[in-house]
Amino acid sequence: MIYLNKILPVLLSPLVIALAMVVFGAWKRRRGFLFLGLILLYVLSTPWFVNRGLYRLIEGYEKRPKAGLVVPIKNTVVLGGMTNPVQQDTGFRLEWSRYERFNGAMELFEQNKTRRLIFTNGIMPWGPAAQPEGEFLVERAKELGVPDSALLLVGPVENTHDEALVVASALPQGDTIRLVTSAFHMRRAKLLFERQGLVVIPFPVDFGLEEEGDLTLMSFLPTAKSLAMAEIALREWLGYWVYWFTA
């Protein structure tokens, strides 16, 4: 199942769809498909469309909460996906790729807004033999002064659905959690945790949007970053609706 979860979004990504339309149009000499593919690729690569439309719909949050002003909640769940394995002479080790989730959780703990940080031990079947991410995060939290009594590691997990299952099994039914994850991922993650009977208070971080002023020529020039943001947004929408219909 994990392979299907990872492969399907790639096949339905805007880049693959647009290129398929272009190739089909060129092969069959169908100018309509050719032009539609090129237009789709252009639109999904423009900062104007992605920032002001598509990405804002999936993100759904205007700003990052200030840790010191939120209501204290006992359990804070920190979703994985923050590290990448890199090879060294002695083998593979993890390094940061998305630090904002961990940083947001640490702010909550330091501001006495949570008494326990819950991490999940993500392990991919195709990944190299590196330290599980959850163990890495727990070690980093301890180095910053978080005691063992304030840490809980659950898993192993392969995706967000697994994370919701193992966290729910470790907590009382109907318990309230604060969920820390990227803003673009929060809508789908919140749905999955609520389906497990938990009350979810979102704490979105890692905002992908870029604040823009007035429209300029640069707003309509295609960029690789905008295309990547469009792919993330469409993948999240696809995952959200799949889980919404199948749960």
N, C-alpha and C positions, 0 to 999 in steps of 0.2 A: 504493500500500500504506500509506503514512503516513497518508492520510486515513482509511482503514479502521481503522487502529490507534487513531486518536483518536476516531472517531465511535462505534465499537462499544461502548467502555466507557461512553459517555454514554447510549446507548440502554438499556444494562443496569444503569445506576446505580440505587441504591435509591430515589432521589427520583422518577425517571421511572417505574419499575415501580409504586411505590405510587400515584402520581398516575394512572397508566393504569388501575389496578384501581379506584380511586375513581370515575374518569370512566365506566368501563365499567359499574360497579355502578349508578351514578346513571342512566345512559342506558338500560340494560336493566332497571332496577328490580330488580337482584339485590343484595339486602342483604348476602349473604355476601361478595361481592367488595368492596362498599363498606366493610364493617367490617374485612375482612382488610387492605385497603389502608391504612386509618387505623391499625390496630394495627401493621402493618409500619413505617409512617412513625414512629409513636411509639417503638417499640422501638429502631429504628436511630438515634434522636435522643437516647437517654438515655445519660448518662455511665457509668452502671453497666454496661450491656451492651457499649458500645464499648470502654471502658477495660479492663474486667476480662475481656472475652471476645474479641470479634472482632478488635480492633486488636492485642491481645497475641499472637494466633495468627500474624498476618502479620509482626509485628515480630520476634519470636523472640529478642530480646536484652534482658537485664535491665538492663544498664548500659553506659555509654560507656567504652571502654578508655582508660587513661591513657597518653598518648603516650610518656612517659619510661620506661615499663615494658615496652613491646612489643619483640619481637625485631627487630633491624635487617634490612631487606630493601632491595635495590637500587632497585627500581621501585615507585612508588606511583601508582596510577591514580585520578584524581579525576573522577568522573562529573559531567556537566553538569546544567543545570536550576537554576542559581543566580541568574539575572538576568531582568529584564524590560526591554523597550525603553520609554522614555518620550520624549515629544516635547518639543523645545525650539525656540527661535526659529531655531536653526541646523540643525535636523533632529533625528533620533532619537539617543539615547544610552542606554547600559545602566546600570541601577542594581540594587543587591542585592535579591533576594527570599528567598534561602535561603543565608545566609553560612556556615552551619556546616560544609559540605563543604570549602570553601576554607580555613576556619580550622583544621579538623582536619588538613588536609594540611600547612599551614604549621607547625603544632605538631610534626608528625613530622619535618619538615626541620630545624627549629630544634633539636630534641632529637637530631639526627644518627641518626635511625632510618630514613632513606632518603637515597639519593644522587641520585635523579632523580624529578621530578614530571611525570606525563604527563597532559596536558589534551586534551580532544576539542573540535573546532570544530563546535558545533551550529548548524545553519542550517535554519529551517523555511521551506518554500516559500510559505507564506501570511504570513510575518512581514514587518514593515516593513524598509526598507533601513537597518538599524543595523549597528554593528560586530559581527562574529561573536563569540559568547561566549568561545570559546577564546582568541582574541587579547586580549580584555579581561582574562581571568584571568591570562594570561602577563604582561601589562603590570603588573597589580597585584602579582604575585609578584616581578617585577624591582624594583619600587618598595620592596619589603620586603627586598631584598638577596639574592634568589636569583639566582645567575649563569646566563648563557645555557647553560653546559655542563650544568646540572642541570635543564634544562627541555626537554620534548619536546611538540610540538603535532601532533596527528594529526586527520585528517578530510578533508572535511566529513562530518557524521553527522546523522541525523534522529531516531534513537531509540536505546535501549540496545543493541538487537541490532547496529546499525551500529557502536556504540562498541566492542563486543566484537570485531567483525570487524577494524576498523582497528588496534586495539591489538595483537591477536594477530598481524597481518601485520607489525607493526613490531618484534616481539620473537621470540626463538628459541622453537621448539616446546617445550612443557613448562616454560617459564620460570615462576618464582614471582613473583606480584605482590601488593602490598597494595592492596585495593580500598576506596576511601573513597566512601561514599554514605549517604543517609538510611537509618535502621534499617528503616523500612517497605519500602524498595526493595531491600534487600540480598538477600533470598531469590531474587528473580527475576534480579537482576543477577549474582549469584554463579553461578547455573545457566548463564546465557548465556556468561559468560567461561570457565567450566569446559568447556562444550561446544566451545570453540575450542582446547582442549588446554592451557590455562593452569592453574597451581596458584594458588588464590585464598585469601589470608588476609584475612578481613573486618576492616574498621575502621568500624563503624557510628557515625553521628552523627545529629543532628537527630531526637531521640526525640519522638514525638508524644504519648506517654502522659503523663497527669498523675497524679502519686503521690496516692493517696487513703488516708485513714484508714478509720474505721468507716463503714458505710453510714448515710446520712442521707437526709432528704427531698430534698435537692439532687441526690442520686445518681440520682433517678428523674424529675427535671424535664427535659423535652426542651430541647436547646440546638442552635443552628445549628452550633456548632463540632463537636459530637458527630456530627451528620449528615454534615458534611464529612469527618471522620475515617473514618466508616463507608464513605463513597464511595471514599476513597483505599484503604482496606483491601480492599474488594471488587474494585476495579480491579486491584490488585496480584495478588490471588488469580487473577482471570481471566487476566491476562497470564502468570502463572507456569504455569498449567495448559495454556494454549494453546501456549506454547513447549515445555512438557514433552512434549505429545502430538505436536507437529508436527516437533520437531527430530530 
